[in-house]
Amino acid sequence: LNMYAHIAAETDQEINLHLPGSLRIATTPTRVDEMKYQMSRHGHHEAPQCLVTPEQVKELVPIANIDNVLMGLYTPYDGHVDPYSLTQAIAKGARKFGARILQATGVTALRLREDGRWVVTTPQGDILANRVVNAAGFWAKEVAQLAGSDLPLVPNHHQYLVTSTVPEVKALKKEIPVLRHLEGSFYLRMERDGLLIGPYESEKTMRQCNDWVTDRVPPGFGKELFEPDLDRLEPHLEVAMELVPCFAHANIQSVVNGPITYTPDVLPLIGPDMLPNMWIAAGFGRVSGAHDLLEKRGARMHIHSGWEQPAWFAGPGNTPEYCPSFRRTNWHEPVGREVDLIMKTAGIIDLTPFAKLIVKGPQAAEFLNYVGANNVPRLGRTVITHVLSPSGHVYAELTVTRTHEDTFLVITGSGSELHDLRWLEDFARRGSWQVSFGNCTEDVGCLSIAGPKSKEILATIAPEFKGKFPFFSSKEVDLAGVKTTAMRISYTETGLGTAQLYEALLHHGEPFGANDVGTIAVNVLRQEKGFKMWGAEMNMDTTIIDAGLMSFVNMNKGDFVGRDALVELLKKRPRKHLIQMTIETDDHDPHGDETVWLGNKAVGNTTSGCYSYHLGKSLAFAYVPPLLSVPGTEVQVELLGEMHTATVLAGPPVLTHTARAKK
């Protein structure tokens, strides 16, 4: 918004920026909870927003019918801008600073040079570019193919309509906020003295440009539009008429139906590509080899970074259907059974979405020792190491196993697969390190068997497990005819990395009481034991000192990325501490990013949260000022619009297996 506010003055080009705010409308109790959930994550951020009553909705939108409105979420500095005018302003500003814009100039080839620069071939000749940004909209898939990439983009028809002058709209004294009706799935705003309404169609009615995916975008397609189909919009428009009655008698002036591009996971394509100096990102849709078996056994799948993975398992006779809610819902009891199962016997978990990378070469050990803050492991051992930025912030968390003298298996989170691989490849390329990288994430499965009976179960399958198997060790074994790399490391208890062994583990685990477990239970256990997760407790907004992870850093091993910054940071007092706290709630729990309050002041935020089945109450990680990190300190955490008392803990509420064995 700051750019929009200044670009018109800088370029002397009007962009028709309107800032009437935006207003989300809730018409069901669940949508009210959703808005309160959003507000609980807002207090420690700077962007203003607030909940408003139906009466306040009426004040903001005099033409609205509030009979079915339960609540609104108002963002006062939101708005809309004319895309054509904004494009002209950006182009004018670019020319002002020396850019040359070639219109109606197709790109016919992209070639990466050895120095990392790109040769962009056009009918007007080649262009040598330091960086390429693929912002080609529905052409982006074909542009990526020129560079050897494949983007999973699917163009869909998106329609919006504009009315002629509506007397009630013309009589308004000021522009109303942009309305977003969550149940009706549409946005509505003023367009001069009329209305503009844009529905988002359901999966059943939405039309996809499938031939653009299987074949190609029609040559020359640019500003063309599709034929309108108002019948598909009828359910949305009826809700719009109920909310804004004057729309019911308005004349439709125009209907626009053009392509809008989505990814399979509906996430935006923003960021660097795996190719050097190419900026883009991609979504995926993947399943593990055990997917069909897991569904038959009652798994409720959820989408995680493009993978389908079991979140929890319905018990015998129950259906694995998710009942959407921001409160404890139908998975609460099944997850409790799974947590108890792991603590008492053994649970089997499909962790195939974990990214699995191979780092190999004569300098592989030296390379990993330099990019990671911990020592590289010796042969047959595993370590957890953190990739730091030069400023000491946590770019990645890696589990590194040495499988041969010059070969390492690197495991990272499913959401970090390309994020981490791209950084490692880019760093090695720029430093001319003699290492190579392989990504075997989709070729190698990963299962975990966790719990006190795990080792006994494994020993019935392979004799290698009858002897000692220390933590952070690994071994190559044959399990039920499958070549497997086994590692004793996990968020939970004894962990095992395997490929397609689910049925064998179930068969041999049945006499011990082993059964299926989903990722929600794993997340609960990792929090109960105080294990921190990248992307939550640590990221590029936190240093490794903030996250309390210096035990994984070897400051005496020599130079590594971020070491100089850590030396300086250790001389200073920390601005925040990561702690765990219990929260007094009734039927809802924290998830992370909720605001922590002391009186009327926001003093921190949660990073992860769950219901602790061992404590019988809510549990959360949170960053707070050092003064508030003393065990027993009470603060408040905002959950669903209410303040709940939270108490700082002295440490994790559940001891790890090793700690329990020492007692």
Stockholm file with secondary structure:
# STOCKHOLM 1.0

chainA/1-663         LNMYAHIAAETDQEINLHLPGSLRIATTPTRVDEMKYQMSRHGHHEAPQCLVTPEQVKELVPIANIDNVLMGLYTPYDGHVDPYSLTQAIAKGARKFGARILQATGVTALRLREDGRWVVTTPQGDILANRVVNAAGFWAKEVAQLAGSDLPLVPNHHQYLVTSTVPEVKALKKEIPVLRHLEGSFYLRMERDGLLIGPYESEKTMRQCNDWVTDRVPPGFGKELFEPDLDRLEPHLEVAMELVPCFAHANIQSVVNGPITYTPDVLPLIGPDMLPNMWIAAGFGRVSGAHDLLEKRGARMHIHSGWEQPAWFAGPGNTPEYCPSFRRTNWHEPVGREVDLIMKTAGIIDLTPFAKLIVKGPQAAEFLNYVGANNVPRLGRTVITHVLSPSGHVYAELTVTRTHEDTFLVITGSGSELHDLRWLEDFARRGSWQVSFGNCTEDVGCLSIAGPKSKEILATIAPEFKGKFPFFSSKEVDLAGVKTTAMRISYTETGLGTAQLYEALLHHGEPFGANDVGTIAVNVLRQEKGFKMWGAEMNMDTTIIDAGLMSFVNMNKGDFVGRDALVELLKKRPRKHLIQMTIETDDHDPHGDETVWLGNKAVGNTTSGCYSYHLGKSLAFAYVPPLLSVPGTEVQVELLGEMHTATVLAGPPVLTHTARAKK
#=GR chainA/1-663 SS CHHHHHHHHHHTCCCCCBCCCEEEEECSHHHHHHHHHHHHTTTTSSSCCEEECHHHHHHHCTTCCCTTCCEEEEETTCCBCCHHHHHHHHHHHHHHTTCCCCTTCCCCEEEECTTSCEEEEETTEEEEESCEECCCGGGHHHHHHHTTCCCCCEEEEEEEEEECCCHHHHTCSSCCCEEEETTTTEEEEEETTEEEEEECCCTTTCCBCHHHHHTCCCTTCSSCCCCCCGGGGHHHHHHHHHHSGGGGGCCEEEEEEEEEEECTTCCCCCSBCSSTTEECCCCCCBCCTTHHHHHHTTEEEEEETTEEEEEEECCTTCCCCCCCCSSSCTTHHHHHHHHHHHHHSCEEEECTTSEEEEEESTTHHHHHHHHBSSCCCCTTBEEEEEEECTTSBEEEEEEEEEEETTEEEEEECGGGHHHHHHHHHHHHHHHTCSCEEEECTTTSCCEEEESTTHHHHHHTTCGGGSSCCCTTBEEEEEETTEEEEEECCCSSSSCCCCSSCHHHHHHHHGGGTCEECCHHHHHHHHHHTTCCCBTTTBSTTSBTTTTTCGGGCCTTSCCCTTHHHHHHHTTSCCSCEEEEEEECCSSCCCCSCCEEEETTEEEEEEEEEEEETTTTEEEEEEEECGGGCSTTCEEEEEETTEEEEEEECSSCSSCCHHHHHHC
#=GC SS_cons         CHHHHHHHHHHTCCCCCBCCCEEEEECSHHHHHHHHHHHHTTTTSSSCCEEECHHHHHHHCTTCCCTTCCEEEEETTCCBCCHHHHHHHHHHHHHHTTCCCCTTCCCCEEEECTTSCEEEEETTEEEEESCEECCCGGGHHHHHHHTTCCCCCEEEEEEEEEECCCHHHHTCSSCCCEEEETTTTEEEEEETTEEEEEECCCTTTCCBCHHHHHTCCCTTCSSCCCCCCGGGGHHHHHHHHHHSGGGGGCCEEEEEEEEEEECTTCCCCCSBCSSTTEECCCCCCBCCTTHHHHHHTTEEEEEETTEEEEEEECCTTCCCCCCCCSSSCTTHHHHHHHHHHHHHSCEEEECTTSEEEEEESTTHHHHHHHHBSSCCCCTTBEEEEEEECTTSBEEEEEEEEEEETTEEEEEECGGGHHHHHHHHHHHHHHHTCSCEEEECTTTSCCEEEESTTHHHHHHTTCGGGSSCCCTTBEEEEEETTEEEEEECCCSSSSCCCCSSCHHHHHHHHGGGTCEECCHHHHHHHHHHTTCCCBTTTBSTTSBTTTTTCGGGCCTTSCCCTTHHHHHHHTTSCCSCEEEEEEECCSSCCCCSCCEEEETTEEEEEEEEEEEETTTTEEEEEEEECGGGCSTTCEEEEEETTEEEEEEECSSCSSCCHHHHHHC
//
